[in-house]
């Protein structure tokens, strides 16, 4: 995540910045350039674009996500039809400020950005609104490989209208808005297993990387025995 953000900042600092379309997306020429420069866990460019010759910014999720978070963090801004780097974006490209970039992006993504587009058609903020509790729970529950379904029930606060859906929207939302972003930040690793007698369906599993416990720490105070718990 930090590496790709630095690539975007470096490009936005050149000349007048990165050209935008009339709808506010990065131009196709810029997207094609970023496709060649970005590396992203689990993302195969050839497979993703095998049926597309023209790629718009929303079609390339790594760039769309990085630009979205960097803009909310005020590292880039729109100016006269271009995406340009801000003074804060220039500063974070230099040592020792670069060392804080991962933390800035992580805090922005989990607590300031609205990641609704990562789970379209799902509850608008759940479970991102409880990110602190979910992360603390993952620090305990994700020591070994776990499915999104298991992690959803172990780590989220139950909400009526989400966990009681006829199909498992809760696990889908958890994977889209928490587990995959943590994978992109290097805090989780991912594997998928084939399902017997199915050539298309895969089972997904996540677990913590060593970076998780080095990057995050928690100061948790539990309520007394007489207090109400969820």
C-alpha positions in Angstrom: 0.0 0.0 0.0 2.7 2.5 1.0 4.9 1.5 -2.0 2.1 2.1 -4.5 1.1 5.4 -2.8 4.7 6.6 -3.3 4.5 5.7 -6.9 1.3 7.8 -7.3 2.7 10.7 -5.4 5.9 10.7 -7.5 3.8 10.7 -10.7 1.4 13.4 -9.4 4.5 15.6 -8.6 5.6 15.7 -12.2 4.7 18.7 -14.3 1.1 19.8 -13.8 0.1 16.5 -12.3 -1.9 13.5 -13.6 -4.7 14.3 -16.1 -8.3 13.7 -15.1 -11.3 13.0 -17.2 -14.4 15.1 -17.2 -15.9 12.7 -14.6 -13.0 13.2 -12.3 -11.3 9.8 -12.9 -7.7 9.5 -13.9 -7.2 9.4 -17.6 -6.9 6.0 -19.4 -3.3 6.8 -20.3 -2.5 7.4 -16.6 -4.3 4.2 -15.6 -2.3 2.2 -18.1 0.9 3.6 -16.7 -0.1 2.8 -13.2 -1.1 -0.8 -14.2 2.5 -1.4 -15.2 4.0 0.2 -12.1 1.7 -1.1 -9.3 2.2 -4.4 -7.6 -0.8 -5.7 -5.5 -1.3 -9.0 -3.5 -3.4 -11.5 -5.4 -3.8 -9.2 -8.4 -3.0 -10.7 -11.9 -3.1 -7.9 -14.5 -3.4 -10.3 -17.5 -6.2 -12.2 -15.9 -8.1 -9.1 -14.7 -8.0 -7.4 -18.1 -8.2 -10.4 -20.5 -11.7 -9.3 -21.7 -11.0 -5.5 -21.6 -8.8 -3.5 -23.9 -9.8 -0.2 -22.4 -9.3 0.2 -18.6 -10.8 3.1 -16.6 -9.7 4.0 -13.1 -12.7 2.3 -11.3 -11.8 -0.9 -13.2 -8.3 -1.0 -11.7 -9.2 -1.4 -8.0 -5.6 -1.0 -6.6 -5.3 2.4 -8.2 -8.8 3.4 -7.3 -8.3 2.4 -3.7 -4.9 4.1 -3.4 -6.0 7.3 -5.0 -9.2 7.4 -2.8 -7.2 6.9 0.4 -4.4 9.3 -0.6 -6.9 12.0 -1.4 -8.8 11.7 1.9 -5.4 11.8 3.7 -4.8 15.1 1.8 -1.6 13.8 0.1 -3.1 14.6 -3.3 -5.8 17.0 -4.5 -7.6 17.9 -7.7 -6.4 21.2 -9.3 -7.4 22.5 -12.8 -8.3 19.1 -14.2 -5.2 17.3 -12.8 -4.4 15.3 -9.7 -1.5 17.0 -8.0 0.6 16.4 -5.0 0.0 18.5 -1.9 2.7 20.0 0.4 1.9 17.1 2.8 2.3 14.6 -0.1 5.7 16.1 -1.0 6.8 16.0 2.7 5.9 12.3 3.2 8.0 11.3 0.2 11.2 12.3 2.1 12.9 10.7 5.1 12.2 10.4 8.0 8.5 11.2 7.1 8.2 8.3 4.7 8.4 6.0 7.7 5.0 7.3 8.9 3.2 6.8 5.6 1.9 3.3 6.2 0.4 4.4 9.5 -1.2 7.5 8.0 -2.7 5.5 5.1 -3.9 2.8 7.5 -5.7 5.2 9.9 -7.2 7.0 6.9 -8.5 3.8 5.2 -10.0 2.3 8.3 -11.3 5.3 10.2 -11.7 8.2 7.7 -12.5 6.7 4.4 -16.0 5.4 3.6 -15.3 2.0 2.0 -18.9 1.4 0.8 -17.7 0.8 -2.8 -15.8 -2.3 -1.6 -19.1 -4.0 -0.6 -21.7 -2.7 -3.0 -25.3 -3.5 -2.0 -24.3 -4.3 1.6 -24.9 -2.4 4.8 -23.2 1.0 4.3 -20.8 1.1 7.2 -20.8 -2.3 8.9 -18.4 -3.6 10.2 -16.0 -0.8 9.4 -17.7 1.4 12.1 -16.4 -1.0 14.7 -12.8 -1.2 13.2 -11.0 -1.0 16.5 -13.0 -3.8 18.1 -12.6 -5.9 15.0 -8.9 -5.4 14.8 -8.4 -6.3 18.5 -10.5 -9.4 18.0 -8.5 -10.4 14.9 -5.3 -10.1 16.9 -6.5 -13.0 18.9 -8.7 -15.0 16.5 -6.5 -14.9 13.4 -3.4 -16.5 14.7 -4.1 -19.5 12.4 -6.0 -19.9 9.1 -9.7 -18.9 9.5 -12.5 -18.5 7.0 -14.2 -15.1 6.6 -17.4 -16.8 8.0 -15.5 -17.8 11.2 -13.8 -14.4 11.6 -17.0 -12.5 11.0 -18.7 -14.4 13.9 -15.7 -14.2 16.2 -14.6 -10.6 15.6 -17.7 -8.4 14.8 -20.5 -6.9 16.9 -23.7 -8.6 15.9 -26.2 -6.3 14.2 -29.8 -7.1 13.5 -30.5 -7.0 9.8 -27.0 -8.1 8.9 -26.2 -11.4 10.6 -29.8 -12.7 10.1 -29.9 -12.2 6.3 -31.1 -15.2 4.3 -27.6 -15.3 2.6 -24.3 -14.5 4.3 -23.9 -10.8 3.5 -22.1 -10.3 6.8 -19.1 -12.4 5.8 -19.0 -10.8 2.4 -18.9 -7.3 4.0 -16.3 -8.4 6.5 -14.1 -9.7 3.8 -14.6 -6.7 1.5 -14.2 -3.9 4.0 -11.8 -5.4 6.6 -10.0 -8.6 5.6 -8.9 -7.5 2.1 -7.8 -4.0 3.1 -5.7 -5.7 5.8 -4.2 -8.0 3.2 -3.3 -4.9 1.1 -1.6 -3.4 4.0 0.4 -6.6 4.6 -1.2 -7.4 8.0 -3.0 -10.5 6.8 -2.0 -13.3 4.4 -4.5 -15.1 2.2 -5.0 -18.5 0.7 -7.8 -20.2 -1.3 -8.6 -23.9 -1.5 -10.6 -25.7 -4.2 -14.0 -27.0 -3.3 -14.5 -30.6 -4.2 -16.4 -31.3 -7.4 -16.4 -27.6 -8.3 -14.2 -26.0 -10.9 -15.0 -22.4 -9.9 -15.9 -22.1 -6.2 -13.0 -21.5 -3.9 -12.8 -21.3 -0.1 -11.0 -18.3 1.3 -8.8 -18.3 4.4 -6.9 -15.5 6.2 -4.4 -15.3 9.1 -2.1 -12.7 10.6 1.3 -11.9 9.2 4.2 -11.1 11.6 3.7 -7.4 10.8 0.2 -7.4 12.4 1.5 -7.5 16.0 4.4 -5.2 15.2 2.2 -2.6 13.6 -0.8 -2.6 15.9 -1.0 -2.5 19.7 -4.1 -2.3 21.8 -5.0 -0.7 25.2 -8.2 -2.5 26.1 -10.1 -2.2 29.3 -12.8 -4.8 29.9 -15.9 -4.0 31.8 -16.5 -5.6 35.2 -18.5 -8.7 35.6 -21.7 -6.9 36.3 -21.5 -4.8 33.1 -23.5 -5.6 29.9 -21.4 -7.3 27.2 -22.3 -8.0 23.6 
